[in-house]
Amino acid sequence: MSAKNVDSRNRWRSKTIAFRVTPEENEQIDLFVKLTGTTKQDYITQRLLQHDIVVQGNPRVYKALRDQLAAVHKELQRIEKCGELTPEFIEALQFMNTILHGLKEESDARE
């Protein structure tokens, strides 16, 4: 039997919700989960309930952000025309920009 699954408020999570996504959608969800440093379950729950996603800076988030920015750099070097940008790539860029902007505000507030 698996361990009890409770949320941050110590409420029992006893209901299961499942749905299908395309491989591309799954890849994009996985990327966003890595960039936020949360679990996939928590990320999807927060998005579905339209709550703010709070990124907690930690070494895993830093590594995911660094790796994704390296991929962005490589992709931008490859692109010759803006017309070649995919909607998924643009959305990932916007999401990373939001995270970086939030990290900058957080570091400015500490100073």
All heavy atoms as an XYZ file, in Angstrom:
909
protein
N       0.834     -1.165      0.000
C       0.000      0.000      0.000
C       0.892      1.247      0.000
O       1.905      1.300      0.668
C      -0.897     -0.021      1.227
C      -1.876      1.099      1.279
S      -3.007      0.785      2.645
C      -4.106      2.109      2.368
N       0.505      2.261     -0.767
C       1.322      3.467     -0.854
C       1.124      4.345      0.381
O       0.139      4.233      1.100
C       0.972      4.250     -2.118
O      -0.374      4.668     -2.062
N       2.077      5.242      0.571
C       2.001      6.157      1.707
C       0.850      7.134      1.511
O       0.436      7.403      0.387
C       3.324      6.905      1.838
N       0.346      7.655      2.619
C      -0.741      8.630      2.537
C      -0.262      9.858      1.779
O       0.864     10.310      1.937
C      -1.206      9.041      3.927
C      -1.994      7.968      4.628
C      -2.578      8.506      5.910
C      -3.458      7.456      6.546
N      -4.105      7.955      7.752
N      -1.143     10.408      0.964
C      -0.815     11.576      0.161
C      -1.617     12.762      0.686
O      -2.822     12.799      0.543
C      -1.140     11.306     -1.305
C      -0.530     12.323     -2.217
O       0.129     13.251     -1.781
N      -0.760     12.152     -3.495
N      -0.929     13.704      1.328
C      -1.591     14.880      1.878
C      -1.005     16.133      1.237
O       0.124     16.138      0.761
C      -1.450     14.957      3.416
C      -2.181     13.812      4.095
C      -0.002     14.962      3.830
N      -1.792     17.202      1.229
C      -1.307     18.459      0.669
C      -0.624     19.284      1.754
O      -0.441     18.819      2.886
C      -2.442     19.229     -0.010
C      -3.495     19.731      0.963
O      -3.337     19.545      2.182
O      -4.482     20.314      0.492
N      -0.256     20.535      1.426
C       0.467     21.385      2.374
C      -0.367     21.763      3.594
O       0.169     22.183      4.601
C       0.952     22.649      1.669
O      -0.154     23.378      1.153
N      -1.677     21.603      3.495
C      -2.557     21.897      4.633
C      -2.949     20.630      5.383
O      -3.912     20.621      6.134
C      -3.808     22.615      4.148
C      -3.500     23.974      3.568
C      -4.757     24.654      3.151
N      -4.462     25.894      2.477
C      -5.302     26.527      1.696
N      -6.510     26.043      1.488
N      -4.961     27.641      1.108
N      -2.255     19.547      5.122
C      -2.472     18.258      5.761
C      -3.854     17.680      5.473
O      -4.453     17.004      6.297
C      -2.229     18.340      7.270
C      -1.829     17.000      7.837
O      -1.261     16.167      7.134
N      -2.108     16.776      9.102
N      -4.358     17.989      4.267
C      -5.644     17.425      3.841
C      -5.372     16.165      3.037
O      -4.447     16.108      2.222
C      -6.425     18.428      2.982
C      -6.832     19.670      3.739
C      -7.559     20.632      2.864
N      -6.623     21.094      1.834
C      -6.836     22.119      1.029
N      -7.962     22.791      1.098
N      -5.946     22.484      0.135
N      -6.156     15.167      3.248
C      -6.029     13.880      2.576
C      -6.411     14.015      1.111
O      -7.491     14.459      0.771
C      -6.905     12.856      3.288
C      -7.012     11.536      2.619
C      -8.127     11.013      2.045
C      -5.993     10.559      2.455
N      -7.867      9.786      1.534
C      -6.555      9.473      1.762
C      -4.648     10.495      2.798
C      -5.825      8.344      1.425
C      -3.922      9.370      2.463
C      -4.518      8.320      1.791
N      -5.514     13.633      0.225
C      -5.784     13.653     -1.215
C      -6.214     12.250     -1.627
O      -5.381     11.393     -1.895
C      -4.544     14.078     -1.995
C      -4.236     15.545     -1.858
C      -3.067     15.937     -2.716
N      -2.974     17.374     -2.851
C      -1.958     18.007     -3.374
N      -0.933     17.318     -3.826
N      -1.961     19.308     -3.463
N      -7.505     12.044     -1.678
C      -8.016     10.703     -1.932
C      -8.627     10.546     -3.314
O      -9.014      9.438     -3.689
C      -9.064     10.343     -0.868
O     -10.133     11.267     -0.926
N      -8.741     11.594     -4.082
C      -9.351     11.522     -5.410
C      -8.262     11.511     -6.480
O      -7.259     12.208     -6.372
C     -10.273     12.725     -5.668
C     -11.422     12.804     -4.691
C     -12.341     11.627     -4.870
C     -13.504     11.716     -3.898
N     -14.342     10.547     -3.942
N      -8.498     10.720     -7.540
C      -7.563     10.639     -8.655
C      -8.210     11.248     -9.889
O      -9.364     10.952    -10.197
C      -7.196      9.167     -8.956
O      -6.586      8.612     -7.793
C      -6.255      9.069    -10.132
N      -7.461     12.104    -10.565
C      -7.903     12.686    -11.828
C      -6.849     12.336    -12.859
O      -5.660     12.575    -12.639
C      -8.054     14.213    -11.713
C      -9.114     14.564    -10.679
C      -8.367     14.818    -13.067
C      -9.237     16.036    -10.403
N      -7.284     11.788    -13.990
C      -6.343     11.417    -15.041
C      -6.834     11.951    -16.378
O      -8.038     12.051    -16.614
C      -6.203      9.896    -15.106
N      -5.901     12.304    -17.241
C      -6.249     12.763    -18.577
C      -5.072     12.498    -19.506
O      -3.955     12.296    -19.064
C      -6.637     14.249    -18.581
C      -5.601     15.151    -17.962
C      -4.652     15.773    -18.749
C      -5.595     15.380    -16.599
C      -3.702     16.602    -18.196
C      -4.646     16.211    -16.037
C      -3.699     16.828    -16.829
N      -5.352     12.516    -20.791
C      -4.326     12.240    -21.790
C      -3.837     13.536    -22.424
O      -4.610     14.477    -22.591
C      -4.880     11.321    -22.872
C      -5.255      9.953    -22.344
C      -5.737      9.069    -23.489
N      -6.238      7.819    -23.001
C      -5.483      6.758    -22.685
N      -4.190      6.831    -22.819
N      -6.033      5.656    -22.244
N      -2.557     13.552    -22.749
C      -1.960     14.677    -23.457
C      -1.082     14.133    -24.581
O      -0.712     12.959    -24.575
C      -1.108     15.571    -22.516
C      -1.966     16.223    -21.453
C       0.009     14.781    -21.865
N      -0.742     14.998    -25.524
C       0.161     14.594    -26.601
C       1.580     14.540    -26.048
O       1.874     15.137    -24.995
C       0.119     15.608    -27.759
O       0.650     16.856    -27.282
C      -1.290     15.794    -28.300
N       2.485     13.864    -26.737
C       3.882     13.866    -26.285
C       4.465     15.280    -26.189
O       5.230     15.580    -25.268
C       4.609     13.050    -27.354
C       3.561     12.135    -27.897
C       2.286     12.949    -27.868
N       4.069     16.165    -27.109
C       4.554     17.540    -27.082
C       4.022     18.292    -25.856
O       4.762     19.032    -25.207
C       4.150     18.293    -28.364
C       4.783     17.745    -29.622
C       4.063     16.522    -30.193
O       2.937     16.202    -29.745
O       4.636     15.867    -31.083
N       2.741     18.088    -25.544
C       2.164     18.721    -24.355
C       2.832     18.206    -23.088
O       3.123     18.973    -22.166
C       0.657     18.468    -24.291
C      -0.139     19.190    -25.352
C      -1.573     18.711    -25.476
O      -1.859     17.545    -25.122
O      -2.417     19.512    -25.926
N       3.095     16.908    -23.042
C       3.760     16.317    -21.889
C       5.155     16.897    -21.711
O       5.571     17.219    -20.590
C       3.834     14.799    -22.032
C       4.418     14.150    -20.807
O       3.932     14.342    -19.700
N       5.482     13.390    -21.006
N       5.870     17.063    -22.814
C       7.210     17.632    -22.766
C       7.165     19.063    -22.234
O       7.990     19.458    -21.407
C       7.815     17.610    -24.177
C       9.276     17.939    -24.237
C       9.817     17.758    -25.645
O       9.655     16.668    -26.219
O      10.401     18.732    -26.158
N       6.185     19.828    -22.683
C       6.051     21.214    -22.231
C       5.670     21.271    -20.749
O       6.220     22.075    -19.994
C       5.017     21.938    -23.075
C       5.042     23.428    -22.883
C       4.242     24.156    -23.940
O       3.448     23.561    -24.642
N       4.453     25.440    -24.035
N       4.761     20.418    -20.319
C       4.388     20.366    -18.900
C       5.602     19.989    -18.056
O       5.872     20.601    -17.025
C       3.218     19.382    -18.672
C       1.939     19.932    -19.306
C       3.009     19.126    -17.173
C       0.804     18.931    -19.382
N       6.352     18.979    -18.506
C       7.554     18.562    -17.769
C       8.553     19.704    -17.643
O       9.169     19.882    -16.583
C       8.218     17.364    -18.443
C       7.464     16.062    -18.225
O       6.618     16.000    -17.310
O       7.728     15.101    -18.980
N       8.716     20.484    -18.717
C       9.632     21.625    -18.674
C       9.182     22.640    -17.630
O       9.972     23.090    -16.800
C       9.718     22.297    -20.056
C      10.434     23.645    -20.087
C      11.893     23.488    -19.693
C      10.297     24.275    -21.453
N       7.901     22.983    -17.634
C       7.393     23.960    -16.681
C       7.503     23.444    -15.251
O       7.799     24.210    -14.330
C       5.950     24.340    -17.002
C       5.799     25.146    -18.269
C       4.566     25.305    -18.850
C       6.889     25.741    -18.888
C       4.410     26.052    -20.008
C       6.751     26.494    -20.053
C       5.515     26.645    -20.603
N       7.276     22.156    -15.055
C       7.413     21.562    -13.721
C       8.856     21.693    -13.241
O       9.119     22.102    -12.112
C       6.949     20.089    -13.719
C       7.365     19.382    -12.446
C       5.445     20.012    -13.915
N       9.819     21.386    -14.125
C      11.237     21.508    -13.755
C      11.594     22.943    -13.408
O      12.335     23.195    -12.457
C      12.131     21.039    -14.903
C      12.207     19.558    -15.067
C      13.126     19.213    -16.225
C      13.072     17.743    -16.559
N      13.888     17.425    -17.729
N      11.073     23.887    -14.193
C      11.415     25.292    -13.974
C      10.798     25.863    -12.709
O      11.288     26.859    -12.181
C      11.001     26.136    -15.185
C      11.807     25.902    -16.463
C      11.187     26.652    -17.631
C      13.265     26.300    -16.276
N       9.737     25.258    -12.204
C       9.114     25.759    -10.980
C       9.629     25.060     -9.736
O       9.443     25.560     -8.626
C       7.580     25.603    -11.022
O       7.244     24.229    -11.174
C       6.972     26.425    -12.136
N      10.237     23.896     -9.895
C      10.750     23.178     -8.737
C       9.677     22.495     -7.917
O       9.901     22.147     -6.762
N       8.490     22.317     -8.495
C       7.404     21.645     -7.782
C       7.219     20.236     -8.347
O       7.876     19.853     -9.302
C       6.074     22.405     -7.944
O       5.713     22.414     -9.329
C       6.174     23.820     -7.437
N       6.302     19.503     -7.770
C       5.947     18.212     -8.338
C       4.952     18.449     -9.469
O       4.300     19.497     -9.527
C       5.279     17.296     -7.289
O       4.046     17.899     -6.889
C       6.175     17.072     -6.083
N       4.850     17.476    -10.352
C       3.900     17.607    -11.457
C       2.478     17.739    -10.909
O       1.684     18.547    -11.393
C       4.004     16.408    -12.403
C       3.174     16.578    -13.664
C       3.300     15.381    -14.599
C       4.482     15.539    -15.507
N       4.475     14.534    -16.600
N       2.159     16.962     -9.889
C       0.828     17.011     -9.278
C       0.531     18.405     -8.741
O      -0.524     18.980     -9.011
C       0.726     15.984     -8.164
C      -0.587     16.053     -7.396
C      -0.670     14.996     -6.315
O      -0.226     13.886     -6.514
N      -1.224     15.353     -5.177
N       1.459     18.977     -7.987
C       1.237     20.302     -7.410
C       1.152     21.369     -8.500
O       0.327     22.274     -8.423
C       2.335     20.654     -6.410
C       2.230     19.858     -5.127
O       1.128     19.331     -4.836
O       3.237     19.755     -4.410
N       2.009     21.267     -9.511
C       1.990     22.247    -10.599
C       0.641     22.227    -11.322
O       0.017     23.261    -11.514
C       3.126     21.974    -11.598
C       3.083     22.900    -12.784
C       3.563     24.196    -12.684
C       2.528     22.491    -13.989
C       3.499     25.063    -13.761
C       2.458     23.350    -15.067
C       2.953     24.629    -14.951
O       2.866     25.485    -16.014
N       0.192     21.040    -11.705
C      -1.075     20.932    -12.446
C      -2.246     21.381    -11.577
O      -3.137     22.091    -12.041
C      -1.273     19.498    -12.981
C      -0.244     19.214    -14.080
C      -2.683     19.284    -13.499
C      -0.203     17.771    -14.558
N      -2.247     20.992    -10.316
C      -3.325     21.398     -9.414
C      -3.380     22.917     -9.294
O      -4.459     23.514     -9.395
C      -3.134     20.765     -8.020
O      -3.122     19.339     -8.152
C      -4.247     21.163     -7.075
N      -2.232     23.546     -9.091
C      -2.196     25.003     -8.948
C      -2.662     25.689    -10.234
O      -3.395     26.682    -10.182
C      -0.789     25.482     -8.591
C      -0.315     25.032     -7.218
C      -1.243     25.478     -6.113
O      -1.644     26.624     -6.044
N      -1.607     24.555     -5.239
N      -2.255     25.165    -11.384
C      -2.678     25.770    -12.655
C      -4.175     25.597    -12.874
O      -4.857     26.526    -13.290
C      -1.907     25.153    -13.835
C      -0.435     25.495    -13.896
C      -0.211     26.954    -14.188
N      -0.798     27.303    -15.457
C      -0.245     28.053    -16.378
N       0.946     28.551    -16.165
N      -0.867     28.334    -17.500
N      -4.697     24.412    -12.596
C      -6.127     24.172    -12.802
C      -6.990     25.020    -11.879
O      -8.077     25.449    -12.257
C      -6.451     22.689    -12.609
C      -5.956     21.753    -13.702
C      -6.196     20.297    -13.298
C      -6.625     22.051    -15.027
N      -6.514     25.259    -10.676
C      -7.254     26.070     -9.719
C      -6.963     27.559     -9.895
O      -7.454     28.380     -9.126
C      -6.935     25.635     -8.290
C      -7.354     24.204     -7.940
C      -6.873     23.822     -6.548
C      -8.859     24.044     -8.057
N      -6.178     27.906    -10.898
C      -5.815     29.279    -11.242
C      -5.145     30.014    -10.083
O      -5.373     31.195     -9.861
C      -7.029     30.047    -11.759
C      -7.605     29.446    -13.005
C      -8.819     30.191    -13.527
O      -9.365     31.061    -12.864
N      -9.226     29.854    -14.733
N      -4.307     29.295     -9.338
C      -3.508     29.902     -8.276
C      -2.165     30.303     -8.868
O      -1.716     29.750     -9.857
C      -3.276     28.913     -7.132
C      -4.533     28.538     -6.416
N      -4.583     27.504     -5.531
C      -5.793     29.039     -6.448
C      -5.805     27.380     -5.041
N      -6.553     28.305     -5.593
N      -1.524     31.282     -8.237
C      -0.191     31.674     -8.676
C       0.781     30.531     -8.438
O       0.698     29.834     -7.419
C       0.293     32.907     -7.910
C      -0.468     34.159     -8.286
O      -1.010     34.218     -9.408
O      -0.515     35.089     -7.459
N       1.696     30.369     -9.377
C       2.764     29.389     -9.224
C       3.938     30.117     -8.586
O       4.469     31.074     -9.148
C       3.192     28.794    -10.589
C       2.008     28.197    -11.335
C       4.325     27.792    -10.403
C       1.399     26.972    -10.698
N       4.330     29.688     -7.409
C       5.440     30.317     -6.704
C       6.673     29.451     -6.902
O       6.695     28.281     -6.518
C       5.127     30.475     -5.198
C       6.304     31.088     -4.458
C       3.876     31.306     -5.004
N       7.682     30.035     -7.535
C       8.924     29.312     -7.797
C       9.838     29.499     -6.597
O      10.156     30.624     -6.219
C       9.609     29.830     -9.075
C      10.937     29.134     -9.288
C       8.698     29.642    -10.272
N      10.226     28.397     -5.993
C      11.160     28.424     -4.881
C      12.553     28.133     -5.431
O      12.808     27.050     -5.933
C      10.784     27.364     -3.826
C       9.436     27.575     -3.192
C       9.371     28.850     -2.373
O      10.356     29.285     -1.789
N       8.205     29.464     -2.341
N      13.407     29.137     -5.384
C      14.761     28.947     -5.905
C      15.504     27.882     -5.123
O      15.534     27.900     -3.898
N      16.068     26.935     -5.839
C      16.892     25.905     -5.240
C      17.828     25.388     -6.329
O      17.692     25.771     -7.497
C      16.035     24.786     -4.615
C      15.174     24.055     -5.632
O      15.633     23.672     -6.705
N      13.911     23.850     -5.303
N      18.797     24.549     -5.998
C      19.744     24.091     -7.008
C      19.101     23.385     -8.208
O      19.553     23.546     -9.347
C      20.657     23.122     -6.243
C      20.601     23.616     -4.833
C      19.190     24.109     -4.655
N      18.012     22.646     -7.988
C      17.353     21.965     -9.113
C      16.711     22.962    -10.068
O      16.771     22.805    -11.285
C      16.315     20.970     -8.612
C      16.919     19.668     -8.134
C      15.829     18.671     -7.890
N      14.920     19.216     -6.878
C      14.132     18.510     -6.123
N      14.084     17.222     -6.268
N      13.354     19.075     -5.225
N      16.073     23.998     -9.516
C      15.451     25.031    -10.357
C      16.541     25.771    -11.129
O      16.402     26.022    -12.326
C      14.616     26.003     -9.514
C      14.160     27.198    -10.343
C      13.419     25.287     -8.916
N      17.626     26.106    -10.446
C      18.737     26.790    -11.103
C      19.275     25.950    -12.263
O      19.491     26.462    -13.360
C      19.851     27.083    -10.099
C      21.106     27.592    -10.751
C      21.201     28.904    -11.196
C      22.197     26.739    -10.950
C      22.346     29.367    -11.818
C      23.338     27.196    -11.573
C      23.409     28.512    -12.000
O      24.543     28.956    -12.628
N      19.492     24.656    -12.016
C      20.023     23.774    -13.061
C      19.037     23.666    -14.223
O      19.440     23.741    -15.385
C      20.309     22.388    -12.490
C      20.922     21.428    -13.491
C      21.244     20.081    -12.849
C      21.933     19.135    -13.788
N      21.148     18.709    -14.915
N      17.742     23.521    -13.929
C      16.742     23.424    -14.997
C      16.699     24.711    -15.810
O      16.627     24.679    -17.047
C      15.363     23.121    -14.411
N      16.765     25.850    -15.128
C      16.751     27.137    -15.816
C      18.012     27.303    -16.658
O      17.943     27.735    -17.815
C      16.628     28.259    -14.786
C      16.255     29.634    -15.288
C      14.961     29.600    -16.095
C      16.112     30.595    -14.128
N      19.154     26.937    -16.109
C      20.418     27.023    -16.844
C      20.389     26.141    -18.082
O      20.747     26.576    -19.183
C      21.578     26.608    -15.934
C      22.942     26.732    -16.606
C      24.010     25.987    -15.856
N      23.687     24.564    -15.929
C      24.118     23.657    -15.064
N      24.852     24.011    -14.045
N      23.793     22.392    -15.204
N      19.925     24.905    -17.927
C      19.872     23.977    -19.061
C      18.906     24.462    -20.129
O      19.185     24.371    -21.324
C      19.470     22.577    -18.589
C      20.520     21.926    -17.709
O      21.660     22.433    -17.647
O      20.183     20.907    -17.068
N      17.757     24.994    -19.710
C      16.776     25.471    -20.676
C      17.277     26.718    -21.389
O      17.070     26.875    -22.581
C      15.431     25.740    -20.000
C      14.314     25.994    -20.967
C      14.085     24.844    -21.943
O      14.266     23.676    -21.625
N      13.695     25.173    -23.147
N      17.958     27.604    -20.661
C      18.523     28.787    -21.307
C      19.616     28.413    -22.296
O      19.759     29.050    -23.344
C      19.046     29.771    -20.261
C      17.971     30.530    -19.501
C      18.583     31.344    -18.362
C      17.185     31.439    -20.431
N      20.377     27.358    -22.005
C      21.377     26.877    -22.961
C      20.692     26.357    -24.222
O      21.152     26.605    -25.348
C      22.241     25.784    -22.329
N      19.565     25.659    -24.051
C      18.802     25.169    -25.201
C      18.226     26.331    -26.000
O      18.201     26.300    -27.238
C      17.690     24.223    -24.743
N      17.771     27.370    -25.312
C      17.247     28.560    -25.980
C      18.353     29.231    -26.784
O      18.164     29.617    -27.943
C      16.637     29.548    -24.956
C      16.390     30.912    -25.581
C      15.354     28.980    -24.380
N      19.512     29.345    -26.184
C      20.653     29.951    -26.878
C      20.987     29.179    -28.145
O      21.194     29.767    -29.213
C      21.859     30.015    -25.936
C      23.050     30.660    -26.544
N      24.098     29.941    -27.048
C      23.339     31.971    -26.744
C      25.000     30.763    -27.528
N      24.573     32.008    -27.353
N      21.021     27.870    -28.030
C      21.313     27.018    -29.193
C      20.242     27.192    -30.278
O      20.554     27.283    -31.465
C      21.395     25.557    -28.746
C      21.820     24.603    -29.810
C      21.957     23.195    -29.234
C      22.371     22.216    -30.309
N      22.519     20.858    -29.782
N      18.979     27.235    -29.857
C      17.873     27.391    -30.806
C      17.931     28.758    -31.492
O      17.708     28.866    -32.703
C      16.539     27.220    -30.094
C      15.328     27.280    -30.968
C      15.151     26.098    -31.915
O      15.907     25.107    -31.805
O      14.257     26.169    -32.766
N      18.240     29.800    -30.739
C      18.329     31.132    -31.327
C      19.480     31.232    -32.329
O      19.379     31.944    -33.328
C      18.478     32.193    -30.228
C      17.234     32.433    -29.373
C      17.554     33.375    -28.223
C      16.085     32.962    -30.213
N      20.562     30.521    -32.066
C      21.668     30.498    -33.022
C      21.248     29.820    -34.318
O      21.692     30.188    -35.399
C      22.882     29.777    -32.428
C      23.593     30.589    -31.367
C      24.768     29.850    -30.776
O      24.748     28.625    -30.637
N      25.807     30.589    -30.411
N      20.378     28.829    -34.217
C      19.923     28.079    -35.386
C      18.928     28.871    -36.232
O      18.901     28.769    -37.450
C      19.272     26.767    -34.927
C      18.871     25.838    -36.057
C      18.008     24.694    -35.575
N      16.695     25.115    -35.143
C      15.674     25.423    -35.961
N      15.826     25.384    -37.256
N      14.507     25.786    -35.467
N      18.173     29.680    -35.585
C      17.085     30.384    -36.281
C      17.635     31.550    -37.105
O      18.395     32.363    -36.609
C      16.047     30.896    -35.271
C      15.377     29.718    -34.589
C      15.024     31.792    -35.946
C      14.465     30.108    -33.473
N      17.213     31.617    -38.345
C      17.596     32.739    -39.190
C      16.442     33.716    -39.356
O      16.649     34.904    -39.537
C      18.039     32.246    -40.563
C      19.325     31.451    -40.522
C      19.755     30.971    -41.886
O      19.166     31.413    -42.889
O      20.672     30.144    -41.941
N      15.208     33.222    -39.293
C      14.026     34.058    -39.444
C      13.140     33.882    -38.221
O      13.008     32.799    -37.691
C      13.215     33.634    -40.676
C      13.955     33.728    -41.979
C      13.067     33.224    -43.086
C      13.830     33.112    -44.381
N      13.014     32.513    -45.425
N      12.500     34.946    -37.789
C      11.575     34.851    -36.653
C      10.390     33.953    -36.977
O       9.766     33.408    -36.082
C      11.065     36.231    -36.249
S      12.261     37.165    -35.305
N      10.081     33.786    -38.244
C       8.954     32.954    -38.628
C       9.135     31.488    -38.275
O       8.182     30.726    -38.286
N      10.349     31.086    -37.938
C      10.608     29.687    -37.602
C      10.334     29.362    -36.130
O      10.434     28.222    -35.734
C      12.061     29.333    -37.937
C      12.367     29.350    -39.418
C      13.789     28.922    -39.708
O      14.347     28.138    -38.926
O      14.331     29.385    -40.713
N      10.008     30.362    -35.334
C       9.743     30.107    -33.917
C       8.424     29.359    -33.756
O       7.414     29.745    -34.324
C       9.661     31.418    -33.132
C      10.959     32.204    -32.998
C      10.683     33.538    -32.335
C      11.980     31.433    -32.219
N       8.447     28.293    -32.972
C       7.221     27.544    -32.706
C       6.478     28.194    -31.551
O       7.098     28.833    -30.681
C       7.530     26.078    -32.349
O       8.257     26.056    -31.115
C       8.314     25.385    -33.445
N       5.174     28.035    -31.484
C       4.421     28.586    -30.347
C       4.898     28.033    -29.002
O       4.922     28.752    -28.010
C       2.980     28.162    -30.631
C       2.929     27.931    -32.107
C       4.302     27.449    -32.487
N       5.290     26.763    -28.973
C       5.782     26.155    -27.732
C       7.068     26.826    -27.265
O       7.279     27.061    -26.083
C       6.013     24.653    -27.909
C       4.759     23.852    -28.138
C       4.315     23.841    -29.597
O       5.046     24.335    -30.476
O       3.197     23.358    -29.847
N       7.968     27.124    -28.236
C       9.231     27.769    -27.919
C       8.979     29.166    -27.364
O       9.567     29.571    -26.360
C      10.114     27.827    -29.165
C      11.484     28.395    -28.927
C      12.448     27.652    -28.269
C      11.804     29.663    -29.362
C      13.705     28.176    -28.041
C      13.052     30.194    -29.143
C      14.017     29.449    -28.484
N       8.069     29.914    -27.995
C       7.735     31.266    -27.534
C       7.136     31.215    -26.135
O       7.479     32.016    -25.262
C       6.782     31.954    -28.527
C       7.514     32.214    -29.852
C       6.231     33.255    -27.948
C       6.615     32.655    -30.979
N       6.260     30.245    -25.872
C       5.643     30.116    -24.549
C       6.693     29.786    -23.491
O       6.659     30.323    -22.379
C       4.551     29.057    -24.573
C       3.691     29.074    -23.341
C       2.487     28.155    -23.438
O       2.069     27.819    -24.560
O       1.965     27.784    -22.378
N       7.642     28.919    -23.831
C       8.712     28.582    -22.891
C       9.570     29.809    -22.594
O       9.946     30.047    -21.442
C       9.574     27.452    -23.444
N       9.858     30.609    -23.614
C      10.619     31.845    -23.411
C       9.876     32.801    -22.476
O      10.477     33.389    -21.570
C      10.868     32.547    -24.746
C      12.000     32.019    -25.618
C      12.005     32.747    -26.958
C      13.331     32.174    -24.928
N       8.582     32.954    -22.698
C       7.790     33.848    -21.859
C       7.757     33.364    -20.417
O       7.855     34.152    -19.480
C       6.365     33.975    -22.418
C       6.302     34.728    -23.722
C       4.941     34.643    -24.395
O       4.184     33.704    -24.188
N       4.644     35.636    -25.216
N       7.651     32.050    -20.227
C       7.608     31.490    -18.882
C       8.939     31.704    -18.164
O       8.979     32.102    -17.000
C       7.248     30.005    -18.956
C       6.937     29.389    -17.626
C       5.847     29.810    -16.887
C       7.729     28.379    -17.115
C       5.546     29.230    -15.661
C       7.439     27.807    -15.896
C       6.342     28.232    -15.164
N      10.052     31.469    -18.868
C      11.368     31.677    -18.263
C      11.583     33.151    -17.947
O      12.174     33.495    -16.923
C      12.471     31.154    -19.172
C      12.523     29.640    -19.226
S      13.913     29.021    -20.161
C      13.553     29.646    -21.781
N      11.106     34.045    -18.806
C      11.215     35.480    -18.555
C      10.467     35.861    -17.282
O      10.960     36.643    -16.474
C      10.688     36.265    -19.758
C      10.878     37.750    -19.590
O      11.969     38.204    -19.276
N       9.818     38.504    -19.798
N       9.282     35.290    -17.090
C       8.502     35.560    -15.880
C       9.265     35.091    -14.643
O       9.317     35.807    -13.640
C       7.134     34.850    -15.961
O       6.444     35.317    -17.122
C       6.298     35.104    -14.723
N       9.859     33.913    -14.717
C      10.630     33.386    -13.585
C      11.824     34.282    -13.296
O      12.075     34.661    -12.149
C      11.091     31.938    -13.852
C       9.885     31.003    -13.868
C      12.111     31.488    -12.799
C      10.215     29.601    -14.319
N      12.580     34.649    -14.341
C      13.749     35.494    -14.135
C      13.359     36.859    -13.571
O      14.044     37.396    -12.704
C      14.512     35.665    -15.450
C      15.270     34.432    -15.939
C      15.818     34.665    -17.335
C      16.389     34.075    -14.978
N      12.251     37.405    -14.047
C      11.776     38.690    -13.533
C      11.430     38.569    -12.049
O      11.764     39.440    -11.250
C      10.561     39.170    -14.336
C      10.070     40.518    -13.946
N      10.783     41.668    -14.178
C       8.940     40.904    -13.303
C      10.107     42.698    -13.708
N       8.984     42.262    -13.174
N      10.775     37.477    -11.668
C      10.434     37.243    -10.270
C      11.666     37.057     -9.402
O      11.722     37.562     -8.281
N      12.674     36.342     -9.924
C      13.907     36.162     -9.170
C      14.618     37.501     -8.973
O      15.178     37.757     -7.909
C      14.832     35.173     -9.880
C      14.372     33.722     -9.899
C      15.303     32.882    -10.759
C      14.288     33.159     -8.503
N      14.592     38.366     -9.986
C      15.223     39.666     -9.878
C      14.508     40.504     -8.822
O      15.166     41.134     -7.987
C      15.196     40.400    -11.218
C      15.900     41.748    -11.183
C      15.838     42.428    -12.518
C      16.563     43.752    -12.553
N      16.503     44.583    -11.413
N      13.169     40.508     -8.840
C      12.418     41.267     -7.830
C      12.726     40.758     -6.434
O      12.872     41.537     -5.502
C      10.915     41.172     -8.110
C      10.445     41.986     -9.296
C       8.967     41.818     -9.563
O       8.301     41.028     -8.863
O       8.480     42.488    -10.482
N      12.830     39.436     -6.294
C      13.124     38.843     -4.983
C      14.499     39.260     -4.497
O      14.678     39.605     -3.335
C      13.022     37.321     -5.082
C      13.143     36.610     -3.759
C      12.987     35.115     -3.905
O      11.933     34.682     -4.396
O      13.930     34.385     -3.534
N      15.495     39.250     -5.390
C      16.844     39.628     -4.976
C      16.932     41.128     -4.686
O      17.634     41.551     -3.789
C      17.876     39.228     -6.028
O      17.750     40.012     -7.191
N      16.173     41.941     -5.449
C      16.145     43.381     -5.183
C      15.515     43.679     -3.820
O      15.933     44.582     -3.114
C      15.375     44.127     -6.282
C      16.123     44.154     -7.606
O      17.336     43.834     -7.627
O      15.496     44.496     -8.625
N      14.487     42.916     -3.453
C      13.797     43.122     -2.182
C      14.704     42.779     -1.000
O      14.563     43.352      0.084
C      12.521     42.291     -2.133
N      15.610     41.831     -1.201
C      16.526     41.434     -0.119
C      17.582     42.489      0.144
O      18.126     42.566      1.229
C      17.206     40.117     -0.458
C      16.282     38.944     -0.413
C      17.022     37.680     -0.706
N      16.098     36.556     -0.811
C      16.394     35.405     -1.325
N      17.595     35.175     -1.811
N      15.502     34.432     -1.375
N      17.903     43.282     -0.874
C      18.975     44.277     -0.732
C      18.539     45.512     -0.022
O      17.526     45.877      0.257
C      19.523     44.649     -2.122
C      20.213     43.492     -2.778
C      20.687     43.809     -4.188
O      20.396     44.908     -4.703
O      21.321     42.961     -4.773
